[in-house]
Amino acid sequence: MGYASCSSQPIKNGDFEQGIEFWLRSGVEAAISDAHVHSGRYALRTYGGSAWQTVNVEPPLNPVLRFWIYLSSVYGTERGKTDAAITITIISSSFEKNISYYVSGPNREANDTKIILTGELQRDQWIFVERNLREDFTKYYKTIRIDDVQKIKIKIWSYPTSDPIPFWDDISLEYSEAPKTPTPPTPTVTPTPTRTPTPTTPKPPPTTVPEKTPTPPPTFTGILTETYMLPIFAIVIAAVLVGGLVIFRRQKLKAREKAPHLPQLRRPIDQAAGVIYCLNCGEQLKPDSRYCTKCGSATSG
């Protein structure tokens, strides 16, 4: 996400072309020098001293610190014993927090938060440094609100007078607008057309027809009793009679089979009519018959 540039430049005389004007100083030496210059005619040389100024800010902004640094080697002394840094202090009505951007060192304990740039810097040449203050401060101080900041203090310093000797030039604190959270577009609501109901003629309630009580169907027993009782009774009587007749005939035949056959039977003679009958089966015989033509029994002579 990009930031919109802002032309505001709160630091005054950051290129030191007006000497040390607008800067406060302390220590051994913080003076204008033309020994090593990045642009223009002059640069700031700190030799065991410091220079600073405090500027007002108008949040919410995104301050970006930019500067050029030249570390001049001092031969015949122990290398790297100088502590040199730009310390940024942000000030609000409720807090003051600082971060030091070290270009040499640190060799001593300090209570400030340190960001060490020494590994990125080379000796005896101009090096450009750029830091986003919003990102750095919110990283190390997670509970503060950077938009509450009202003032920023920029302090350039080095200590003691040893190797290397720093030269500073073209220091700026440029503002860019802080990233804004995009506002989601308001969705367009398309109204749904309301349907007009079509008037309808109310229908009369249906006429209730009383239900007929269904007549229960006749039972099977009733049908047999009313329709088939007399025929069945006649069939049963006939069957009984036929069965009795059959049984009677069978018993009669069995009795005849069991009766002994007499070798000599006399033929009964109807004295009145002179008719002869078989004694075995009762068949009428001829007067001169010796055997019954029906059952074969011998007749008596």
C-alpha positions in Angstrom: 0.0 0.0 0.0 1.5 3.3 -1.0 1.5 6.7 0.8 0.5 10.0 -0.5 3.5 12.4 -0.5 3.4 15.6 1.5 5.6 18.6 0.9 5.8 19.5 4.6 9.4 19.6 5.8 9.5 20.5 9.6 13.3 20.3 10.0 14.9 23.7 9.4 18.4 24.0 8.0 18.8 20.3 7.6 21.5 20.8 5.0 23.5 23.1 7.3 24.0 25.8 4.6 22.9 28.3 7.2 25.5 27.2 9.6 24.2 25.9 12.9 21.1 28.1 12.9 17.9 26.4 14.3 20.0 23.8 16.0 20.8 23.6 19.7 24.2 22.3 20.7 26.0 20.7 23.7 29.2 18.8 24.4 32.8 19.2 23.1 32.1 19.9 19.5 29.1 20.0 17.1 30.2 22.4 14.4 29.9 23.2 10.7 32.6 21.7 8.5 33.6 21.7 4.8 36.0 18.8 5.1 33.4 16.2 3.9 30.3 17.6 2.2 27.5 15.6 0.5 25.8 18.6 -1.2 26.2 22.4 -1.0 29.2 23.9 0.9 28.8 22.6 4.5 28.0 19.6 6.7 27.7 19.0 10.4 30.7 17.5 12.2 30.2 16.0 15.7 33.3 15.4 17.8 32.1 14.4 21.2 29.1 16.8 21.0 25.5 16.9 19.8 23.0 19.1 18.0 19.2 18.9 18.1 15.9 20.6 17.3 12.3 19.8 18.1 9.5 20.1 15.5 5.7 20.1 15.6 3.8 17.5 13.7 0.2 17.2 12.6 -1.0 13.6 12.8 -2.1 11.4 11.4 1.0 11.4 9.3 3.8 9.0 8.3 7.1 10.6 9.1 10.1 9.3 7.2 13.7 10.1 8.4 16.4 10.5 5.7 20.0 11.6 6.1 23.5 11.1 4.7 26.4 10.0 6.9 30.2 10.0 6.4 32.4 8.1 8.8 35.9 9.5 8.6 38.6 7.1 9.9 41.1 8.4 12.5 44.3 6.6 12.0 46.5 5.9 15.0 43.5 5.3 17.3 41.5 2.2 18.1 38.9 1.6 15.5 35.2 1.8 16.2 35.4 3.3 19.7 33.1 6.2 18.9 29.4 5.9 19.5 27.5 7.9 16.9 23.7 8.0 16.3 20.6 10.0 15.5 18.1 9.7 18.3 14.5 10.3 17.5 12.1 11.1 20.4 8.3 11.2 19.8 6.3 13.3 22.2 2.6 13.3 23.1 0.6 14.5 26.0 0.9 11.1 27.7 4.2 9.6 26.6 7.8 10.1 25.3 9.5 7.3 23.5 12.8 7.3 21.6 14.8 5.2 19.2 18.5 5.6 18.4 19.8 4.8 14.9 23.5 3.9 15.5 26.0 4.5 12.7 28.9 3.6 15.0 28.9 1.5 18.1 27.3 1.2 20.5 30.1 0.5 22.9 28.3 1.6 26.1 25.1 0.7 27.9 22.2 3.0 27.3 18.6 3.0 28.2 17.3 4.0 24.8 16.1 1.5 22.1 18.8 0.9 19.6 18.7 0.2 15.9 22.2 -0.5 14.8 23.1 0.4 11.2 26.9 -0.1 11.6 26.9 -3.3 9.6 25.4 -1.5 6.6 27.8 1.4 6.6 31.3 1.7 5.0 34.0 4.0 6.0 35.2 7.2 4.2 32.2 7.5 1.9 28.8 9.0 2.0 26.0 6.5 2.9 22.3 7.2 2.6 19.9 6.1 5.4 16.1 6.1 5.3 13.8 4.9 8.2 10.0 4.8 8.5 9.4 6.1 12.0 5.8 4.8 12.2 6.9 1.3 11.4 9.9 1.4 13.7 8.1 2.9 16.7 5.0 0.6 16.4 7.3 -2.4 16.2 9.2 -1.6 19.4 6.4 0.2 21.3 3.2 -1.8 20.5 1.0 -0.1 23.0 1.4 3.5 21.8 -0.7 5.3 19.2 1.6 7.0 16.7 -1.2 9.3 15.6 -1.2 10.9 19.1 2.3 12.2 18.6 2.5 16.0 18.7 6.2 16.7 18.5 9.4 15.0 17.3 12.9 15.7 18.6 15.9 15.0 16.3 19.2 14.7 18.1 22.6 14.2 16.3 25.4 13.2 18.5 28.7 11.2 19.0 30.9 10.3 22.0 33.8 10.3 22.7 36.4 12.0 20.5 37.8 8.8 18.9 37.5 6.7 15.7 35.5 7.4 13.5 34.5 11.0 13.3 31.0 11.4 11.8 29.9 14.0 9.3 26.1 14.6 8.8 24.3 16.3 5.8 20.9 16.7 4.2 18.8 15.6 7.2 15.1 15.6 6.5 11.9 14.5 8.1 9.3 14.2 5.4 5.7 13.4 5.9 3.5 11.1 4.0 -0.1 10.4 4.8 -0.6 7.3 6.9 -2.1 4.3 5.2 -5.9 4.5 5.3 -8.2 1.6 5.7 -10.3 1.4 2.6 -14.0 2.0 3.2 -16.0 -0.8 1.6 -18.5 0.4 -0.9 -22.1 0.7 0.3 -24.1 -2.1 -1.5 -26.9 -0.8 -3.7 -30.2 -2.3 -2.6 -32.6 -2.8 -5.5 -36.1 -2.5 -4.3 -38.3 -5.5 -5.0 -41.5 -4.4 -6.7 -44.6 -5.0 -4.6 -47.3 -7.0 -6.3 -50.8 -5.5 -6.2 -53.2 -8.3 -5.3 -56.1 -8.9 -7.8 -59.5 -8.6 -6.1 -61.5 -11.8 -6.3 -65.2 -12.4 -5.7 -65.5 -14.5 -2.6 -66.9 -17.9 -3.2 -70.0 -19.0 -1.2 -69.4 -21.7 1.2 -70.2 -25.2 -0.2 -73.6 -26.7 0.8 -73.2 -29.4 3.2 -75.1 -32.6 2.1 -75.9 -34.9 5.0 -74.2 -38.2 4.7 -76.2 -41.3 4.4 -75.7 -44.0 6.9 -74.5 -47.0 4.9 -76.6 -50.2 5.3 -74.3 -53.0 6.5 -74.0 -55.8 3.9 -75.7 -59.1 4.8 -73.5 -61.6 6.5 -72.5 -64.8 4.9 -74.4 -66.7 7.6 -77.6 -64.8 6.8 -77.2 -65.4 3.0 -76.9 -69.2 3.6 -79.8 -69.2 6.0 -82.2 -67.2 3.7 -81.2 -68.5 0.3 -79.7 -72.0 0.6 -81.1 -73.5 3.7 -84.0 -75.5 2.1 -81.9 -76.9 -0.8 -79.2 -77.9 1.6 -81.7 -79.6 3.9 -83.1 -81.6 1.0 -79.7 -82.6 -0.1 -78.8 -83.8 3.4 -82.0 -85.9 3.7 -81.4 -87.5 0.3 -77.8 -88.3 1.1 -78.9 -89.9 4.4 -81.5 -92.0 2.6 -79.1 -93.1 -0.2 -76.4 -93.9 2.4 -78.9 -95.9 4.4 -80.0 -97.9 1.3 -76.4 -98.6 0.3 -75.6 -99.8 3.8 -78.7 -102.0 3.8 -77.9 -103.6 0.5 -74.3 -104.2 1.5 -75.3 -105.9 4.8 -77.9 -108.1 2.9 -75.2 -109.2 0.4 -72.8 -110.0 3.2 -75.5 -112.1 4.9 -76.2 -114.0 1.7 -72.5 -114.7 1.3 -72.2 -116.0 4.8 -75.3 -118.3 4.6 -74.4 -121.9 3.9 -75.4 -123.4 0.5 -77.5 -126.6 1.0 -76.8 -129.2 -1.6 -80.3 -130.3 -1.8 -83.0 -127.6 -1.6 -86.5 -128.1 -2.0 -88.3 -125.7 -4.2 -91.2 -123.9 -2.5 -94.3 -124.3 -4.3 -97.1 -121.9 -4.4 -99.8 -124.4 -3.8 -102.5 -122.2 -4.9 -101.0 -121.2 -8.2 -98.6 -124.1 -8.7 -95.6 -121.5 -8.9 -92.1 -122.6 -7.8 -89.6 -120.1 -6.2 -85.9 -120.3 -5.5 -85.3 -120.8 -1.8 -82.0 -118.8 -2.0 -82.9 -115.7 -3.9 -86.7 -116.0 -4.3 -86.6 -116.1 -8.1 -89.6 -117.7 -9.8 -88.6 -120.9 -11.4 -89.9 -123.0 -14.1 -91.6 -126.2 -13.0 -89.0 -128.4 -14.6 -85.9 -126.2 -13.6 -83.3 -127.9 -11.5 -81.1 -124.8 -11.0 -82.0 -121.1 -10.4 -81.2 -119.0 -13.4 -80.5 -116.0 -11.2 -78.3 -117.3 -8.3 -77.5 -120.8 -9.6 -78.7 -122.6 -6.6 -80.0 -126.1 -7.1 -83.6 -126.6 -6.8 -85.2 -129.6 -5.0 -86.7 -132.2 -7.2 
